[in-house]
Amino acid sequence: MKVIVDAIACDGYVKCLRIAPTLFRMNDRNVAVPIVEGELTPGQLKLAEMAAKMCPSKAIHLID
């Protein structure tokens, strides 16, 4: 699985960064950007799932 962020949907709440600071960073427009571009490890996947669930904008998605 990989994690992606819909930059248009992201409203910069920063919840993903609080949940998974090793997976996300905020760019200069205050939009979340995934740090890990490849396949996620099981631990990273768990964090990404929690971040996606807690994202108020539903901007975080997991894809195969």
N, CA, C and O atoms as CSV, one atom per row, in Angstrom:
chain,resi,resn,atom,element,x,y,z
A,1,MET,N,N,0.840,-1.185,0.000
A,1,MET,CA,C,0.000,0.000,0.000
A,1,MET,C,C,0.881,1.242,0.000
A,1,MET,O,O,1.989,1.247,0.536
A,2,LYS,N,N,0.360,2.282,-0.610
A,2,LYS,CA,C,1.014,3.583,-0.628
A,2,LYS,C,C,0.034,4.615,-0.081
A,2,LYS,O,O,-1.180,4.415,-0.120
A,3,VAL,N,N,0.568,5.708,0.424
A,3,VAL,CA,C,-0.277,6.784,0.934
A,3,VAL,C,C,-0.162,7.979,-0.014
A,3,VAL,O,O,0.929,8.341,-0.456
A,4,ILE,N,N,-1.309,8.578,-0.314
A,4,ILE,CA,C,-1.335,9.791,-1.126
A,4,ILE,C,C,-2.207,10.831,-0.427
A,4,ILE,O,O,-3.046,10.496,0.409
A,5,VAL,N,N,-1.997,12.085,-0.780
A,5,VAL,CA,C,-2.796,13.178,-0.236
A,5,VAL,C,C,-3.400,13.954,-1.389
A,5,VAL,O,O,-2.694,14.351,-2.317
A,6,ASP,N,N,-4.696,14.168,-1.333
A,6,ASP,CA,C,-5.386,15.006,-2.307
A,6,ASP,C,C,-5.116,16.451,-1.912
A,6,ASP,O,O,-5.720,16.967,-0.972
A,7,ALA,N,N,-4.208,17.102,-2.633
A,7,ALA,CA,C,-3.780,18.461,-2.292
A,7,ALA,C,C,-4.926,19.464,-2.366
A,7,ALA,O,O,-4.918,20.461,-1.643
A,8,ILE,N,N,-5.889,19.221,-3.210
A,8,ILE,CA,C,-7.026,20.141,-3.324
A,8,ILE,C,C,-7.937,20.012,-2.099
A,8,ILE,O,O,-8.479,21.006,-1.615
A,9,ALA,N,N,-8.099,18.794,-1.608
A,9,ALA,CA,C,-8.979,18.560,-0.453
A,9,ALA,C,C,-8.332,18.939,0.872
A,9,ALA,O,O,-9.034,19.270,1.827
A,10,CYS,N,N,-7.002,18.895,0.946
A,10,CYS,CA,C,-6.309,19.154,2.213
A,10,CYS,C,C,-6.523,20.601,2.651
A,10,CYS,O,O,-6.248,21.537,1.901
A,11,ASP,N,N,-7.018,20.765,3.875
A,11,ASP,CA,C,-7.262,22.097,4.431
A,11,ASP,C,C,-6.219,22.501,5.471
A,11,ASP,O,O,-6.372,23.526,6.135
A,12,GLY,N,N,-5.169,21.709,5.616
A,12,GLY,CA,C,-4.074,22.081,6.505
A,12,GLY,C,C,-4.375,21.985,7.986
A,12,GLY,O,O,-3.861,22.781,8.771
A,13,TYR,N,N,-5.193,21.035,8.381
A,13,TYR,CA,C,-5.498,20.864,9.805
A,13,TYR,C,C,-4.307,20.322,10.596
A,13,TYR,O,O,-4.251,20.495,11.814
A,14,VAL,N,N,-3.366,19.676,9.932
A,14,VAL,CA,C,-2.111,19.155,10.492
A,14,VAL,C,C,-2.334,17.936,11.396
A,14,VAL,O,O,-1.404,17.524,12.088
A,15,LYS,N,N,-3.507,17.362,11.411
A,15,LYS,CA,C,-3.742,16.174,12.244
A,15,LYS,C,C,-2.868,15.013,11.786
A,15,LYS,O,O,-2.377,14.244,12.612
A,16,CYS,N,N,-2.672,14.880,10.484
A,16,CYS,CA,C,-1.847,13.788,9.975
A,16,CYS,C,C,-0.415,13.904,10.489
A,16,CYS,O,O,0.216,12.903,10.830
A,17,LEU,N,N,0.077,15.106,10.539
A,17,LEU,CA,C,1.446,15.329,11.011
A,17,LEU,C,C,1.557,15.017,12.501
A,17,LEU,O,O,2.585,14.507,12.949
A,18,ARG,N,N,0.533,15.311,13.259
A,18,ARG,CA,C,0.543,14.985,14.686
A,18,ARG,C,C,0.478,13.478,14.917
A,18,ARG,O,O,1.106,12.960,15.841
A,19,ILE,N,N,-0.283,12.776,14.077
A,19,ILE,CA,C,-0.441,11.331,14.207
A,19,ILE,C,C,0.772,10.592,13.651
A,19,ILE,O,O,1.251,9.632,14.254
A,20,ALA,N,N,1.263,11.041,12.504
A,20,ALA,CA,C,2.334,10.316,11.811
A,20,ALA,C,C,3.404,11.278,11.274
A,20,ALA,O,O,3.506,11.475,10.063
A,21,PRO,N,N,4.192,11.870,12.159
A,21,PRO,CA,C,5.198,12.832,11.704
A,21,PRO,C,C,6.296,12.217,10.837
A,21,PRO,O,O,7.017,12.937,10.147
A,22,THR,N,N,6.424,10.898,10.868
A,22,THR,CA,C,7.416,10.243,10.014
A,22,THR,C,C,6.872,9.965,8.613
A,22,THR,O,O,7.616,9.526,7.736
A,23,LEU,N,N,5.588,10.216,8.399
A,23,LEU,CA,C,4.972,9.951,7.095
A,23,LEU,C,C,4.579,11.208,6.329
A,23,LEU,O,O,4.451,11.173,5.105
A,24,PHE,N,N,4.388,12.318,7.037
A,24,PHE,CA,C,3.893,13.539,6.391
A,24,PHE,C,C,4.712,14.755,6.783
A,24,PHE,O,O,5.334,14.800,7.844
A,25,ARG,N,N,4.694,15.740,5.896
A,25,ARG,CA,C,5.231,17.065,6.175
A,25,ARG,C,C,4.263,18.056,5.553
A,25,ARG,O,O,3.448,17.691,4.707
A,26,MET,N,N,4.354,19.287,5.968
A,26,MET,CA,C,3.509,20.331,5.380
A,26,MET,C,C,4.367,21.146,4.418
A,26,MET,O,O,5.502,21.501,4.733
A,27,ASN,N,N,3.820,21.435,3.251
A,27,ASN,CA,C,4.567,22.256,2.295
A,27,ASN,C,C,4.331,23.735,2.569
A,27,ASN,O,O,3.665,24.086,3.543
A,28,ASP,N,N,4.864,24.596,1.725
A,28,ASP,CA,C,4.767,26.042,1.943
A,28,ASP,C,C,3.348,26.586,1.787
A,28,ASP,O,O,3.088,27.731,2.157
A,29,ARG,N,N,2.430,25.790,1.249
A,29,ARG,CA,C,1.021,26.201,1.127
A,29,ARG,C,C,0.164,25.580,2.228
A,29,ARG,O,O,-1.065,25.635,2.183
A,30,ASN,N,N,0.847,24.977,3.234
A,30,ASN,CA,C,0.181,24.318,4.360
A,30,ASN,C,C,-0.681,23.142,3.915
A,30,ASN,O,O,-1.777,22.918,4.430
A,31,VAL,N,N,-0.156,22.398,2.946
A,31,VAL,CA,C,-0.802,21.194,2.441
A,31,VAL,C,C,0.081,20.010,2.807
A,31,VAL,O,O,1.302,20.073,2.658
A,32,ALA,N,N,-0.528,18.936,3.285
A,32,ALA,CA,C,0.220,17.744,3.663
A,32,ALA,C,C,0.816,17.075,2.433
A,32,ALA,O,O,0.195,16.997,1.373
A,33,VAL,N,N,2.047,16.594,2.612
A,33,VAL,CA,C,2.756,15.887,1.556
A,33,VAL,C,C,3.337,14.614,2.176
A,33,VAL,O,O,3.991,14.680,3.217
A,34,PRO,N,N,3.105,13.459,1.549
A,34,PRO,CA,C,3.700,12.236,2.081
A,34,PRO,C,C,5.220,12.274,1.960
A,34,PRO,O,O,5.756,12.708,0.940
A,35,ILE,N,N,5.902,11.825,2.986
A,35,ILE,CA,C,7.359,11.731,2.953
A,35,ILE,C,C,7.768,10.411,2.303
A,35,ILE,O,O,8.737,10.363,1.545
A,36,VAL,N,N,7.034,9.346,2.598
A,36,VAL,CA,C,7.326,8.017,2.062
A,36,VAL,C,C,6.550,7.856,0.758
A,36,VAL,O,O,5.320,7.886,0.750
A,37,GLU,N,N,7.279,7.686,-0.343
A,37,GLU,CA,C,6.611,7.579,-1.641
A,37,GLU,C,C,6.391,6.141,-2.084
A,37,GLU,O,O,5.560,5.886,-2.955
A,38,GLY,N,N,7.116,5.206,-1.505
A,38,GLY,CA,C,6.987,3.808,-1.912
A,38,GLY,C,C,6.011,3.050,-1.037
A,38,GLY,O,O,5.140,3.625,-0.384
A,39,GLU,N,N,6.188,1.736,-1.047
A,39,GLU,CA,C,5.347,0.857,-0.240
A,39,GLU,C,C,5.578,1.115,1.243
A,39,GLU,O,O,6.711,1.324,1.678
A,40,LEU,N,N,4.506,1.100,2.005
A,40,LEU,CA,C,4.582,1.323,3.443
A,40,LEU,C,C,4.893,0.026,4.178
A,40,LEU,O,O,4.443,-1.050,3.783
A,41,THR,N,N,5.661,0.142,5.242
A,41,THR,CA,C,5.892,-1.004,6.120
A,41,THR,C,C,4.611,-1.230,6.929
A,41,THR,O,O,3.750,-0.351,6.956
A,42,PRO,N,N,4.465,-2.370,7.582
A,42,PRO,CA,C,3.264,-2.588,8.400
A,42,PRO,C,C,3.056,-1.498,9.463
A,42,PRO,O,O,1.924,-1.073,9.694
A,43,GLY,N,N,4.123,-1.052,10.102
A,43,GLY,CA,C,3.995,0.013,11.099
A,43,GLY,C,C,3.567,1.332,10.480
A,43,GLY,O,O,2.732,2.046,11.035
A,44,GLN,N,N,4.140,1.653,9.330
A,44,GLN,CA,C,3.770,2.879,8.626
A,44,GLN,C,C,2.324,2.808,8.143
A,44,GLN,O,O,1.596,3.799,8.185
A,45,LEU,N,N,1.920,1.636,7.689
A,45,LEU,CA,C,0.551,1.455,7.211
A,45,LEU,C,C,-0.449,1.720,8.332
A,45,LEU,O,O,-1.474,2.365,8.112
A,46,LYS,N,N,-0.157,1.232,9.515
A,46,LYS,CA,C,-1.056,1.465,10.658
A,46,LYS,C,C,-1.187,2.965,10.945
A,46,LYS,O,O,-2.289,3.460,11.181
A,47,LEU,N,N,-0.062,3.683,10.924
A,47,LEU,CA,C,-0.099,5.133,11.146
A,47,LEU,C,C,-0.858,5.838,10.028
A,47,LEU,O,O,-1.639,6.754,10.288
A,48,ALA,N,N,-0.633,5.418,8.789
A,48,ALA,CA,C,-1.317,6.035,7.646
A,48,ALA,C,C,-2.820,5.812,7.722
A,48,ALA,O,O,-3.601,6.705,7.397
A,49,GLU,N,N,-3.222,4.627,8.148
A,49,GLU,CA,C,-4.654,4.342,8.297
A,49,GLU,C,C,-5.275,5.240,9.358
A,49,GLU,O,O,-6.377,5.756,9.173
A,50,MET,N,N,-4.569,5.427,10.470
A,50,MET,CA,C,-5.084,6.304,11.532
A,50,MET,C,C,-5.159,7.748,11.035
A,50,MET,O,O,-6.136,8.445,11.309
A,51,ALA,N,N,-4.147,8.199,10.314
A,51,ALA,CA,C,-4.147,9.566,9.785
A,51,ALA,C,C,-5.296,9.761,8.803
A,51,ALA,O,O,-5.971,10.790,8.833
A,52,ALA,N,N,-5.520,8.781,7.936
A,52,ALA,CA,C,-6.617,8.879,6.966
A,52,ALA,C,C,-7.964,8.934,7.676
A,52,ALA,O,O,-8.849,9.696,7.287
A,53,LYS,N,N,-8.113,8.132,8.706
A,53,LYS,CA,C,-9.373,8.099,9.454
A,53,LYS,C,C,-9.623,9.420,10.184
A,53,LYS,O,O,-10.764,9.873,10.268
A,54,MET,N,N,-8.568,10.039,10.710
A,54,MET,CA,C,-8.714,11.258,11.498
A,54,MET,C,C,-8.691,12.546,10.668
A,54,MET,O,O,-8.950,13.626,11.199
A,55,CYS,N,N,-8.388,12.442,9.389
A,55,CYS,CA,C,-8.319,13.645,8.542
A,55,CYS,C,C,-9.708,14.261,8.369
A,55,CYS,O,O,-10.592,13.626,7.792
A,56,PRO,N,N,-9.916,15.484,8.857
A,56,PRO,CA,C,-11.233,16.121,8.735
A,56,PRO,C,C,-11.657,16.358,7.280
A,56,PRO,O,O,-12.849,16.397,6.972
A,57,SER,N,N,-10.687,16.511,6.407
A,57,SER,CA,C,-10.975,16.792,4.991
A,57,SER,C,C,-11.068,15.526,4.151
A,57,SER,O,O,-11.426,15.589,2.975
A,58,LYS,N,N,-10.748,14.379,4.742
A,58,LYS,CA,C,-10.721,13.105,4.022
A,58,LYS,C,C,-9.790,13.193,2.806
A,58,LYS,O,O,-10.101,12.674,1.734
A,59,ALA,N,N,-8.653,13.854,2.989
A,59,ALA,CA,C,-7.704,14.074,1.902
A,59,ALA,C,C,-6.647,12.995,1.789
A,59,ALA,O,O,-5.910,12.958,0.803
A,60,ILE,N,N,-6.554,12.113,2.778
A,60,ILE,CA,C,-5.528,11.070,2.787
A,60,ILE,C,C,-6.139,9.770,2.306
A,60,ILE,O,O,-7.195,9.348,2.779
A,61,HIS,N,N,-5.450,9.133,1.348
A,61,HIS,CA,C,-5.943,7.890,0.761
A,61,HIS,C,C,-4.829,6.866,0.696
A,61,HIS,O,O,-3.662,7.205,0.498
A,62,LEU,N,N,-5.204,5.613,0.864
A,62,LEU,CA,C,-4.282,4.500,0.723
A,62,LEU,C,C,-4.616,3.775,-0.579
A,62,LEU,O,O,-5.777,3.464,-0.844
A,63,ILE,N,N,-3.597,3.510,-1.381
A,63,ILE,CA,C,-3.808,2.845,-2.661
A,63,ILE,C,C,-2.870,1.652,-2.783
A,63,ILE,O,O,-1.820,1.607,-2.142
A,64,ASP,N,N,-3.256,0.689,-3.608
A,64,ASP,CA,C,-2.396,-0.476,-3.880
A,64,ASP,C,C,-1.322,-0.127,-4.869
A,64,ASP,O,O,-0.505,-0.978,-5.219
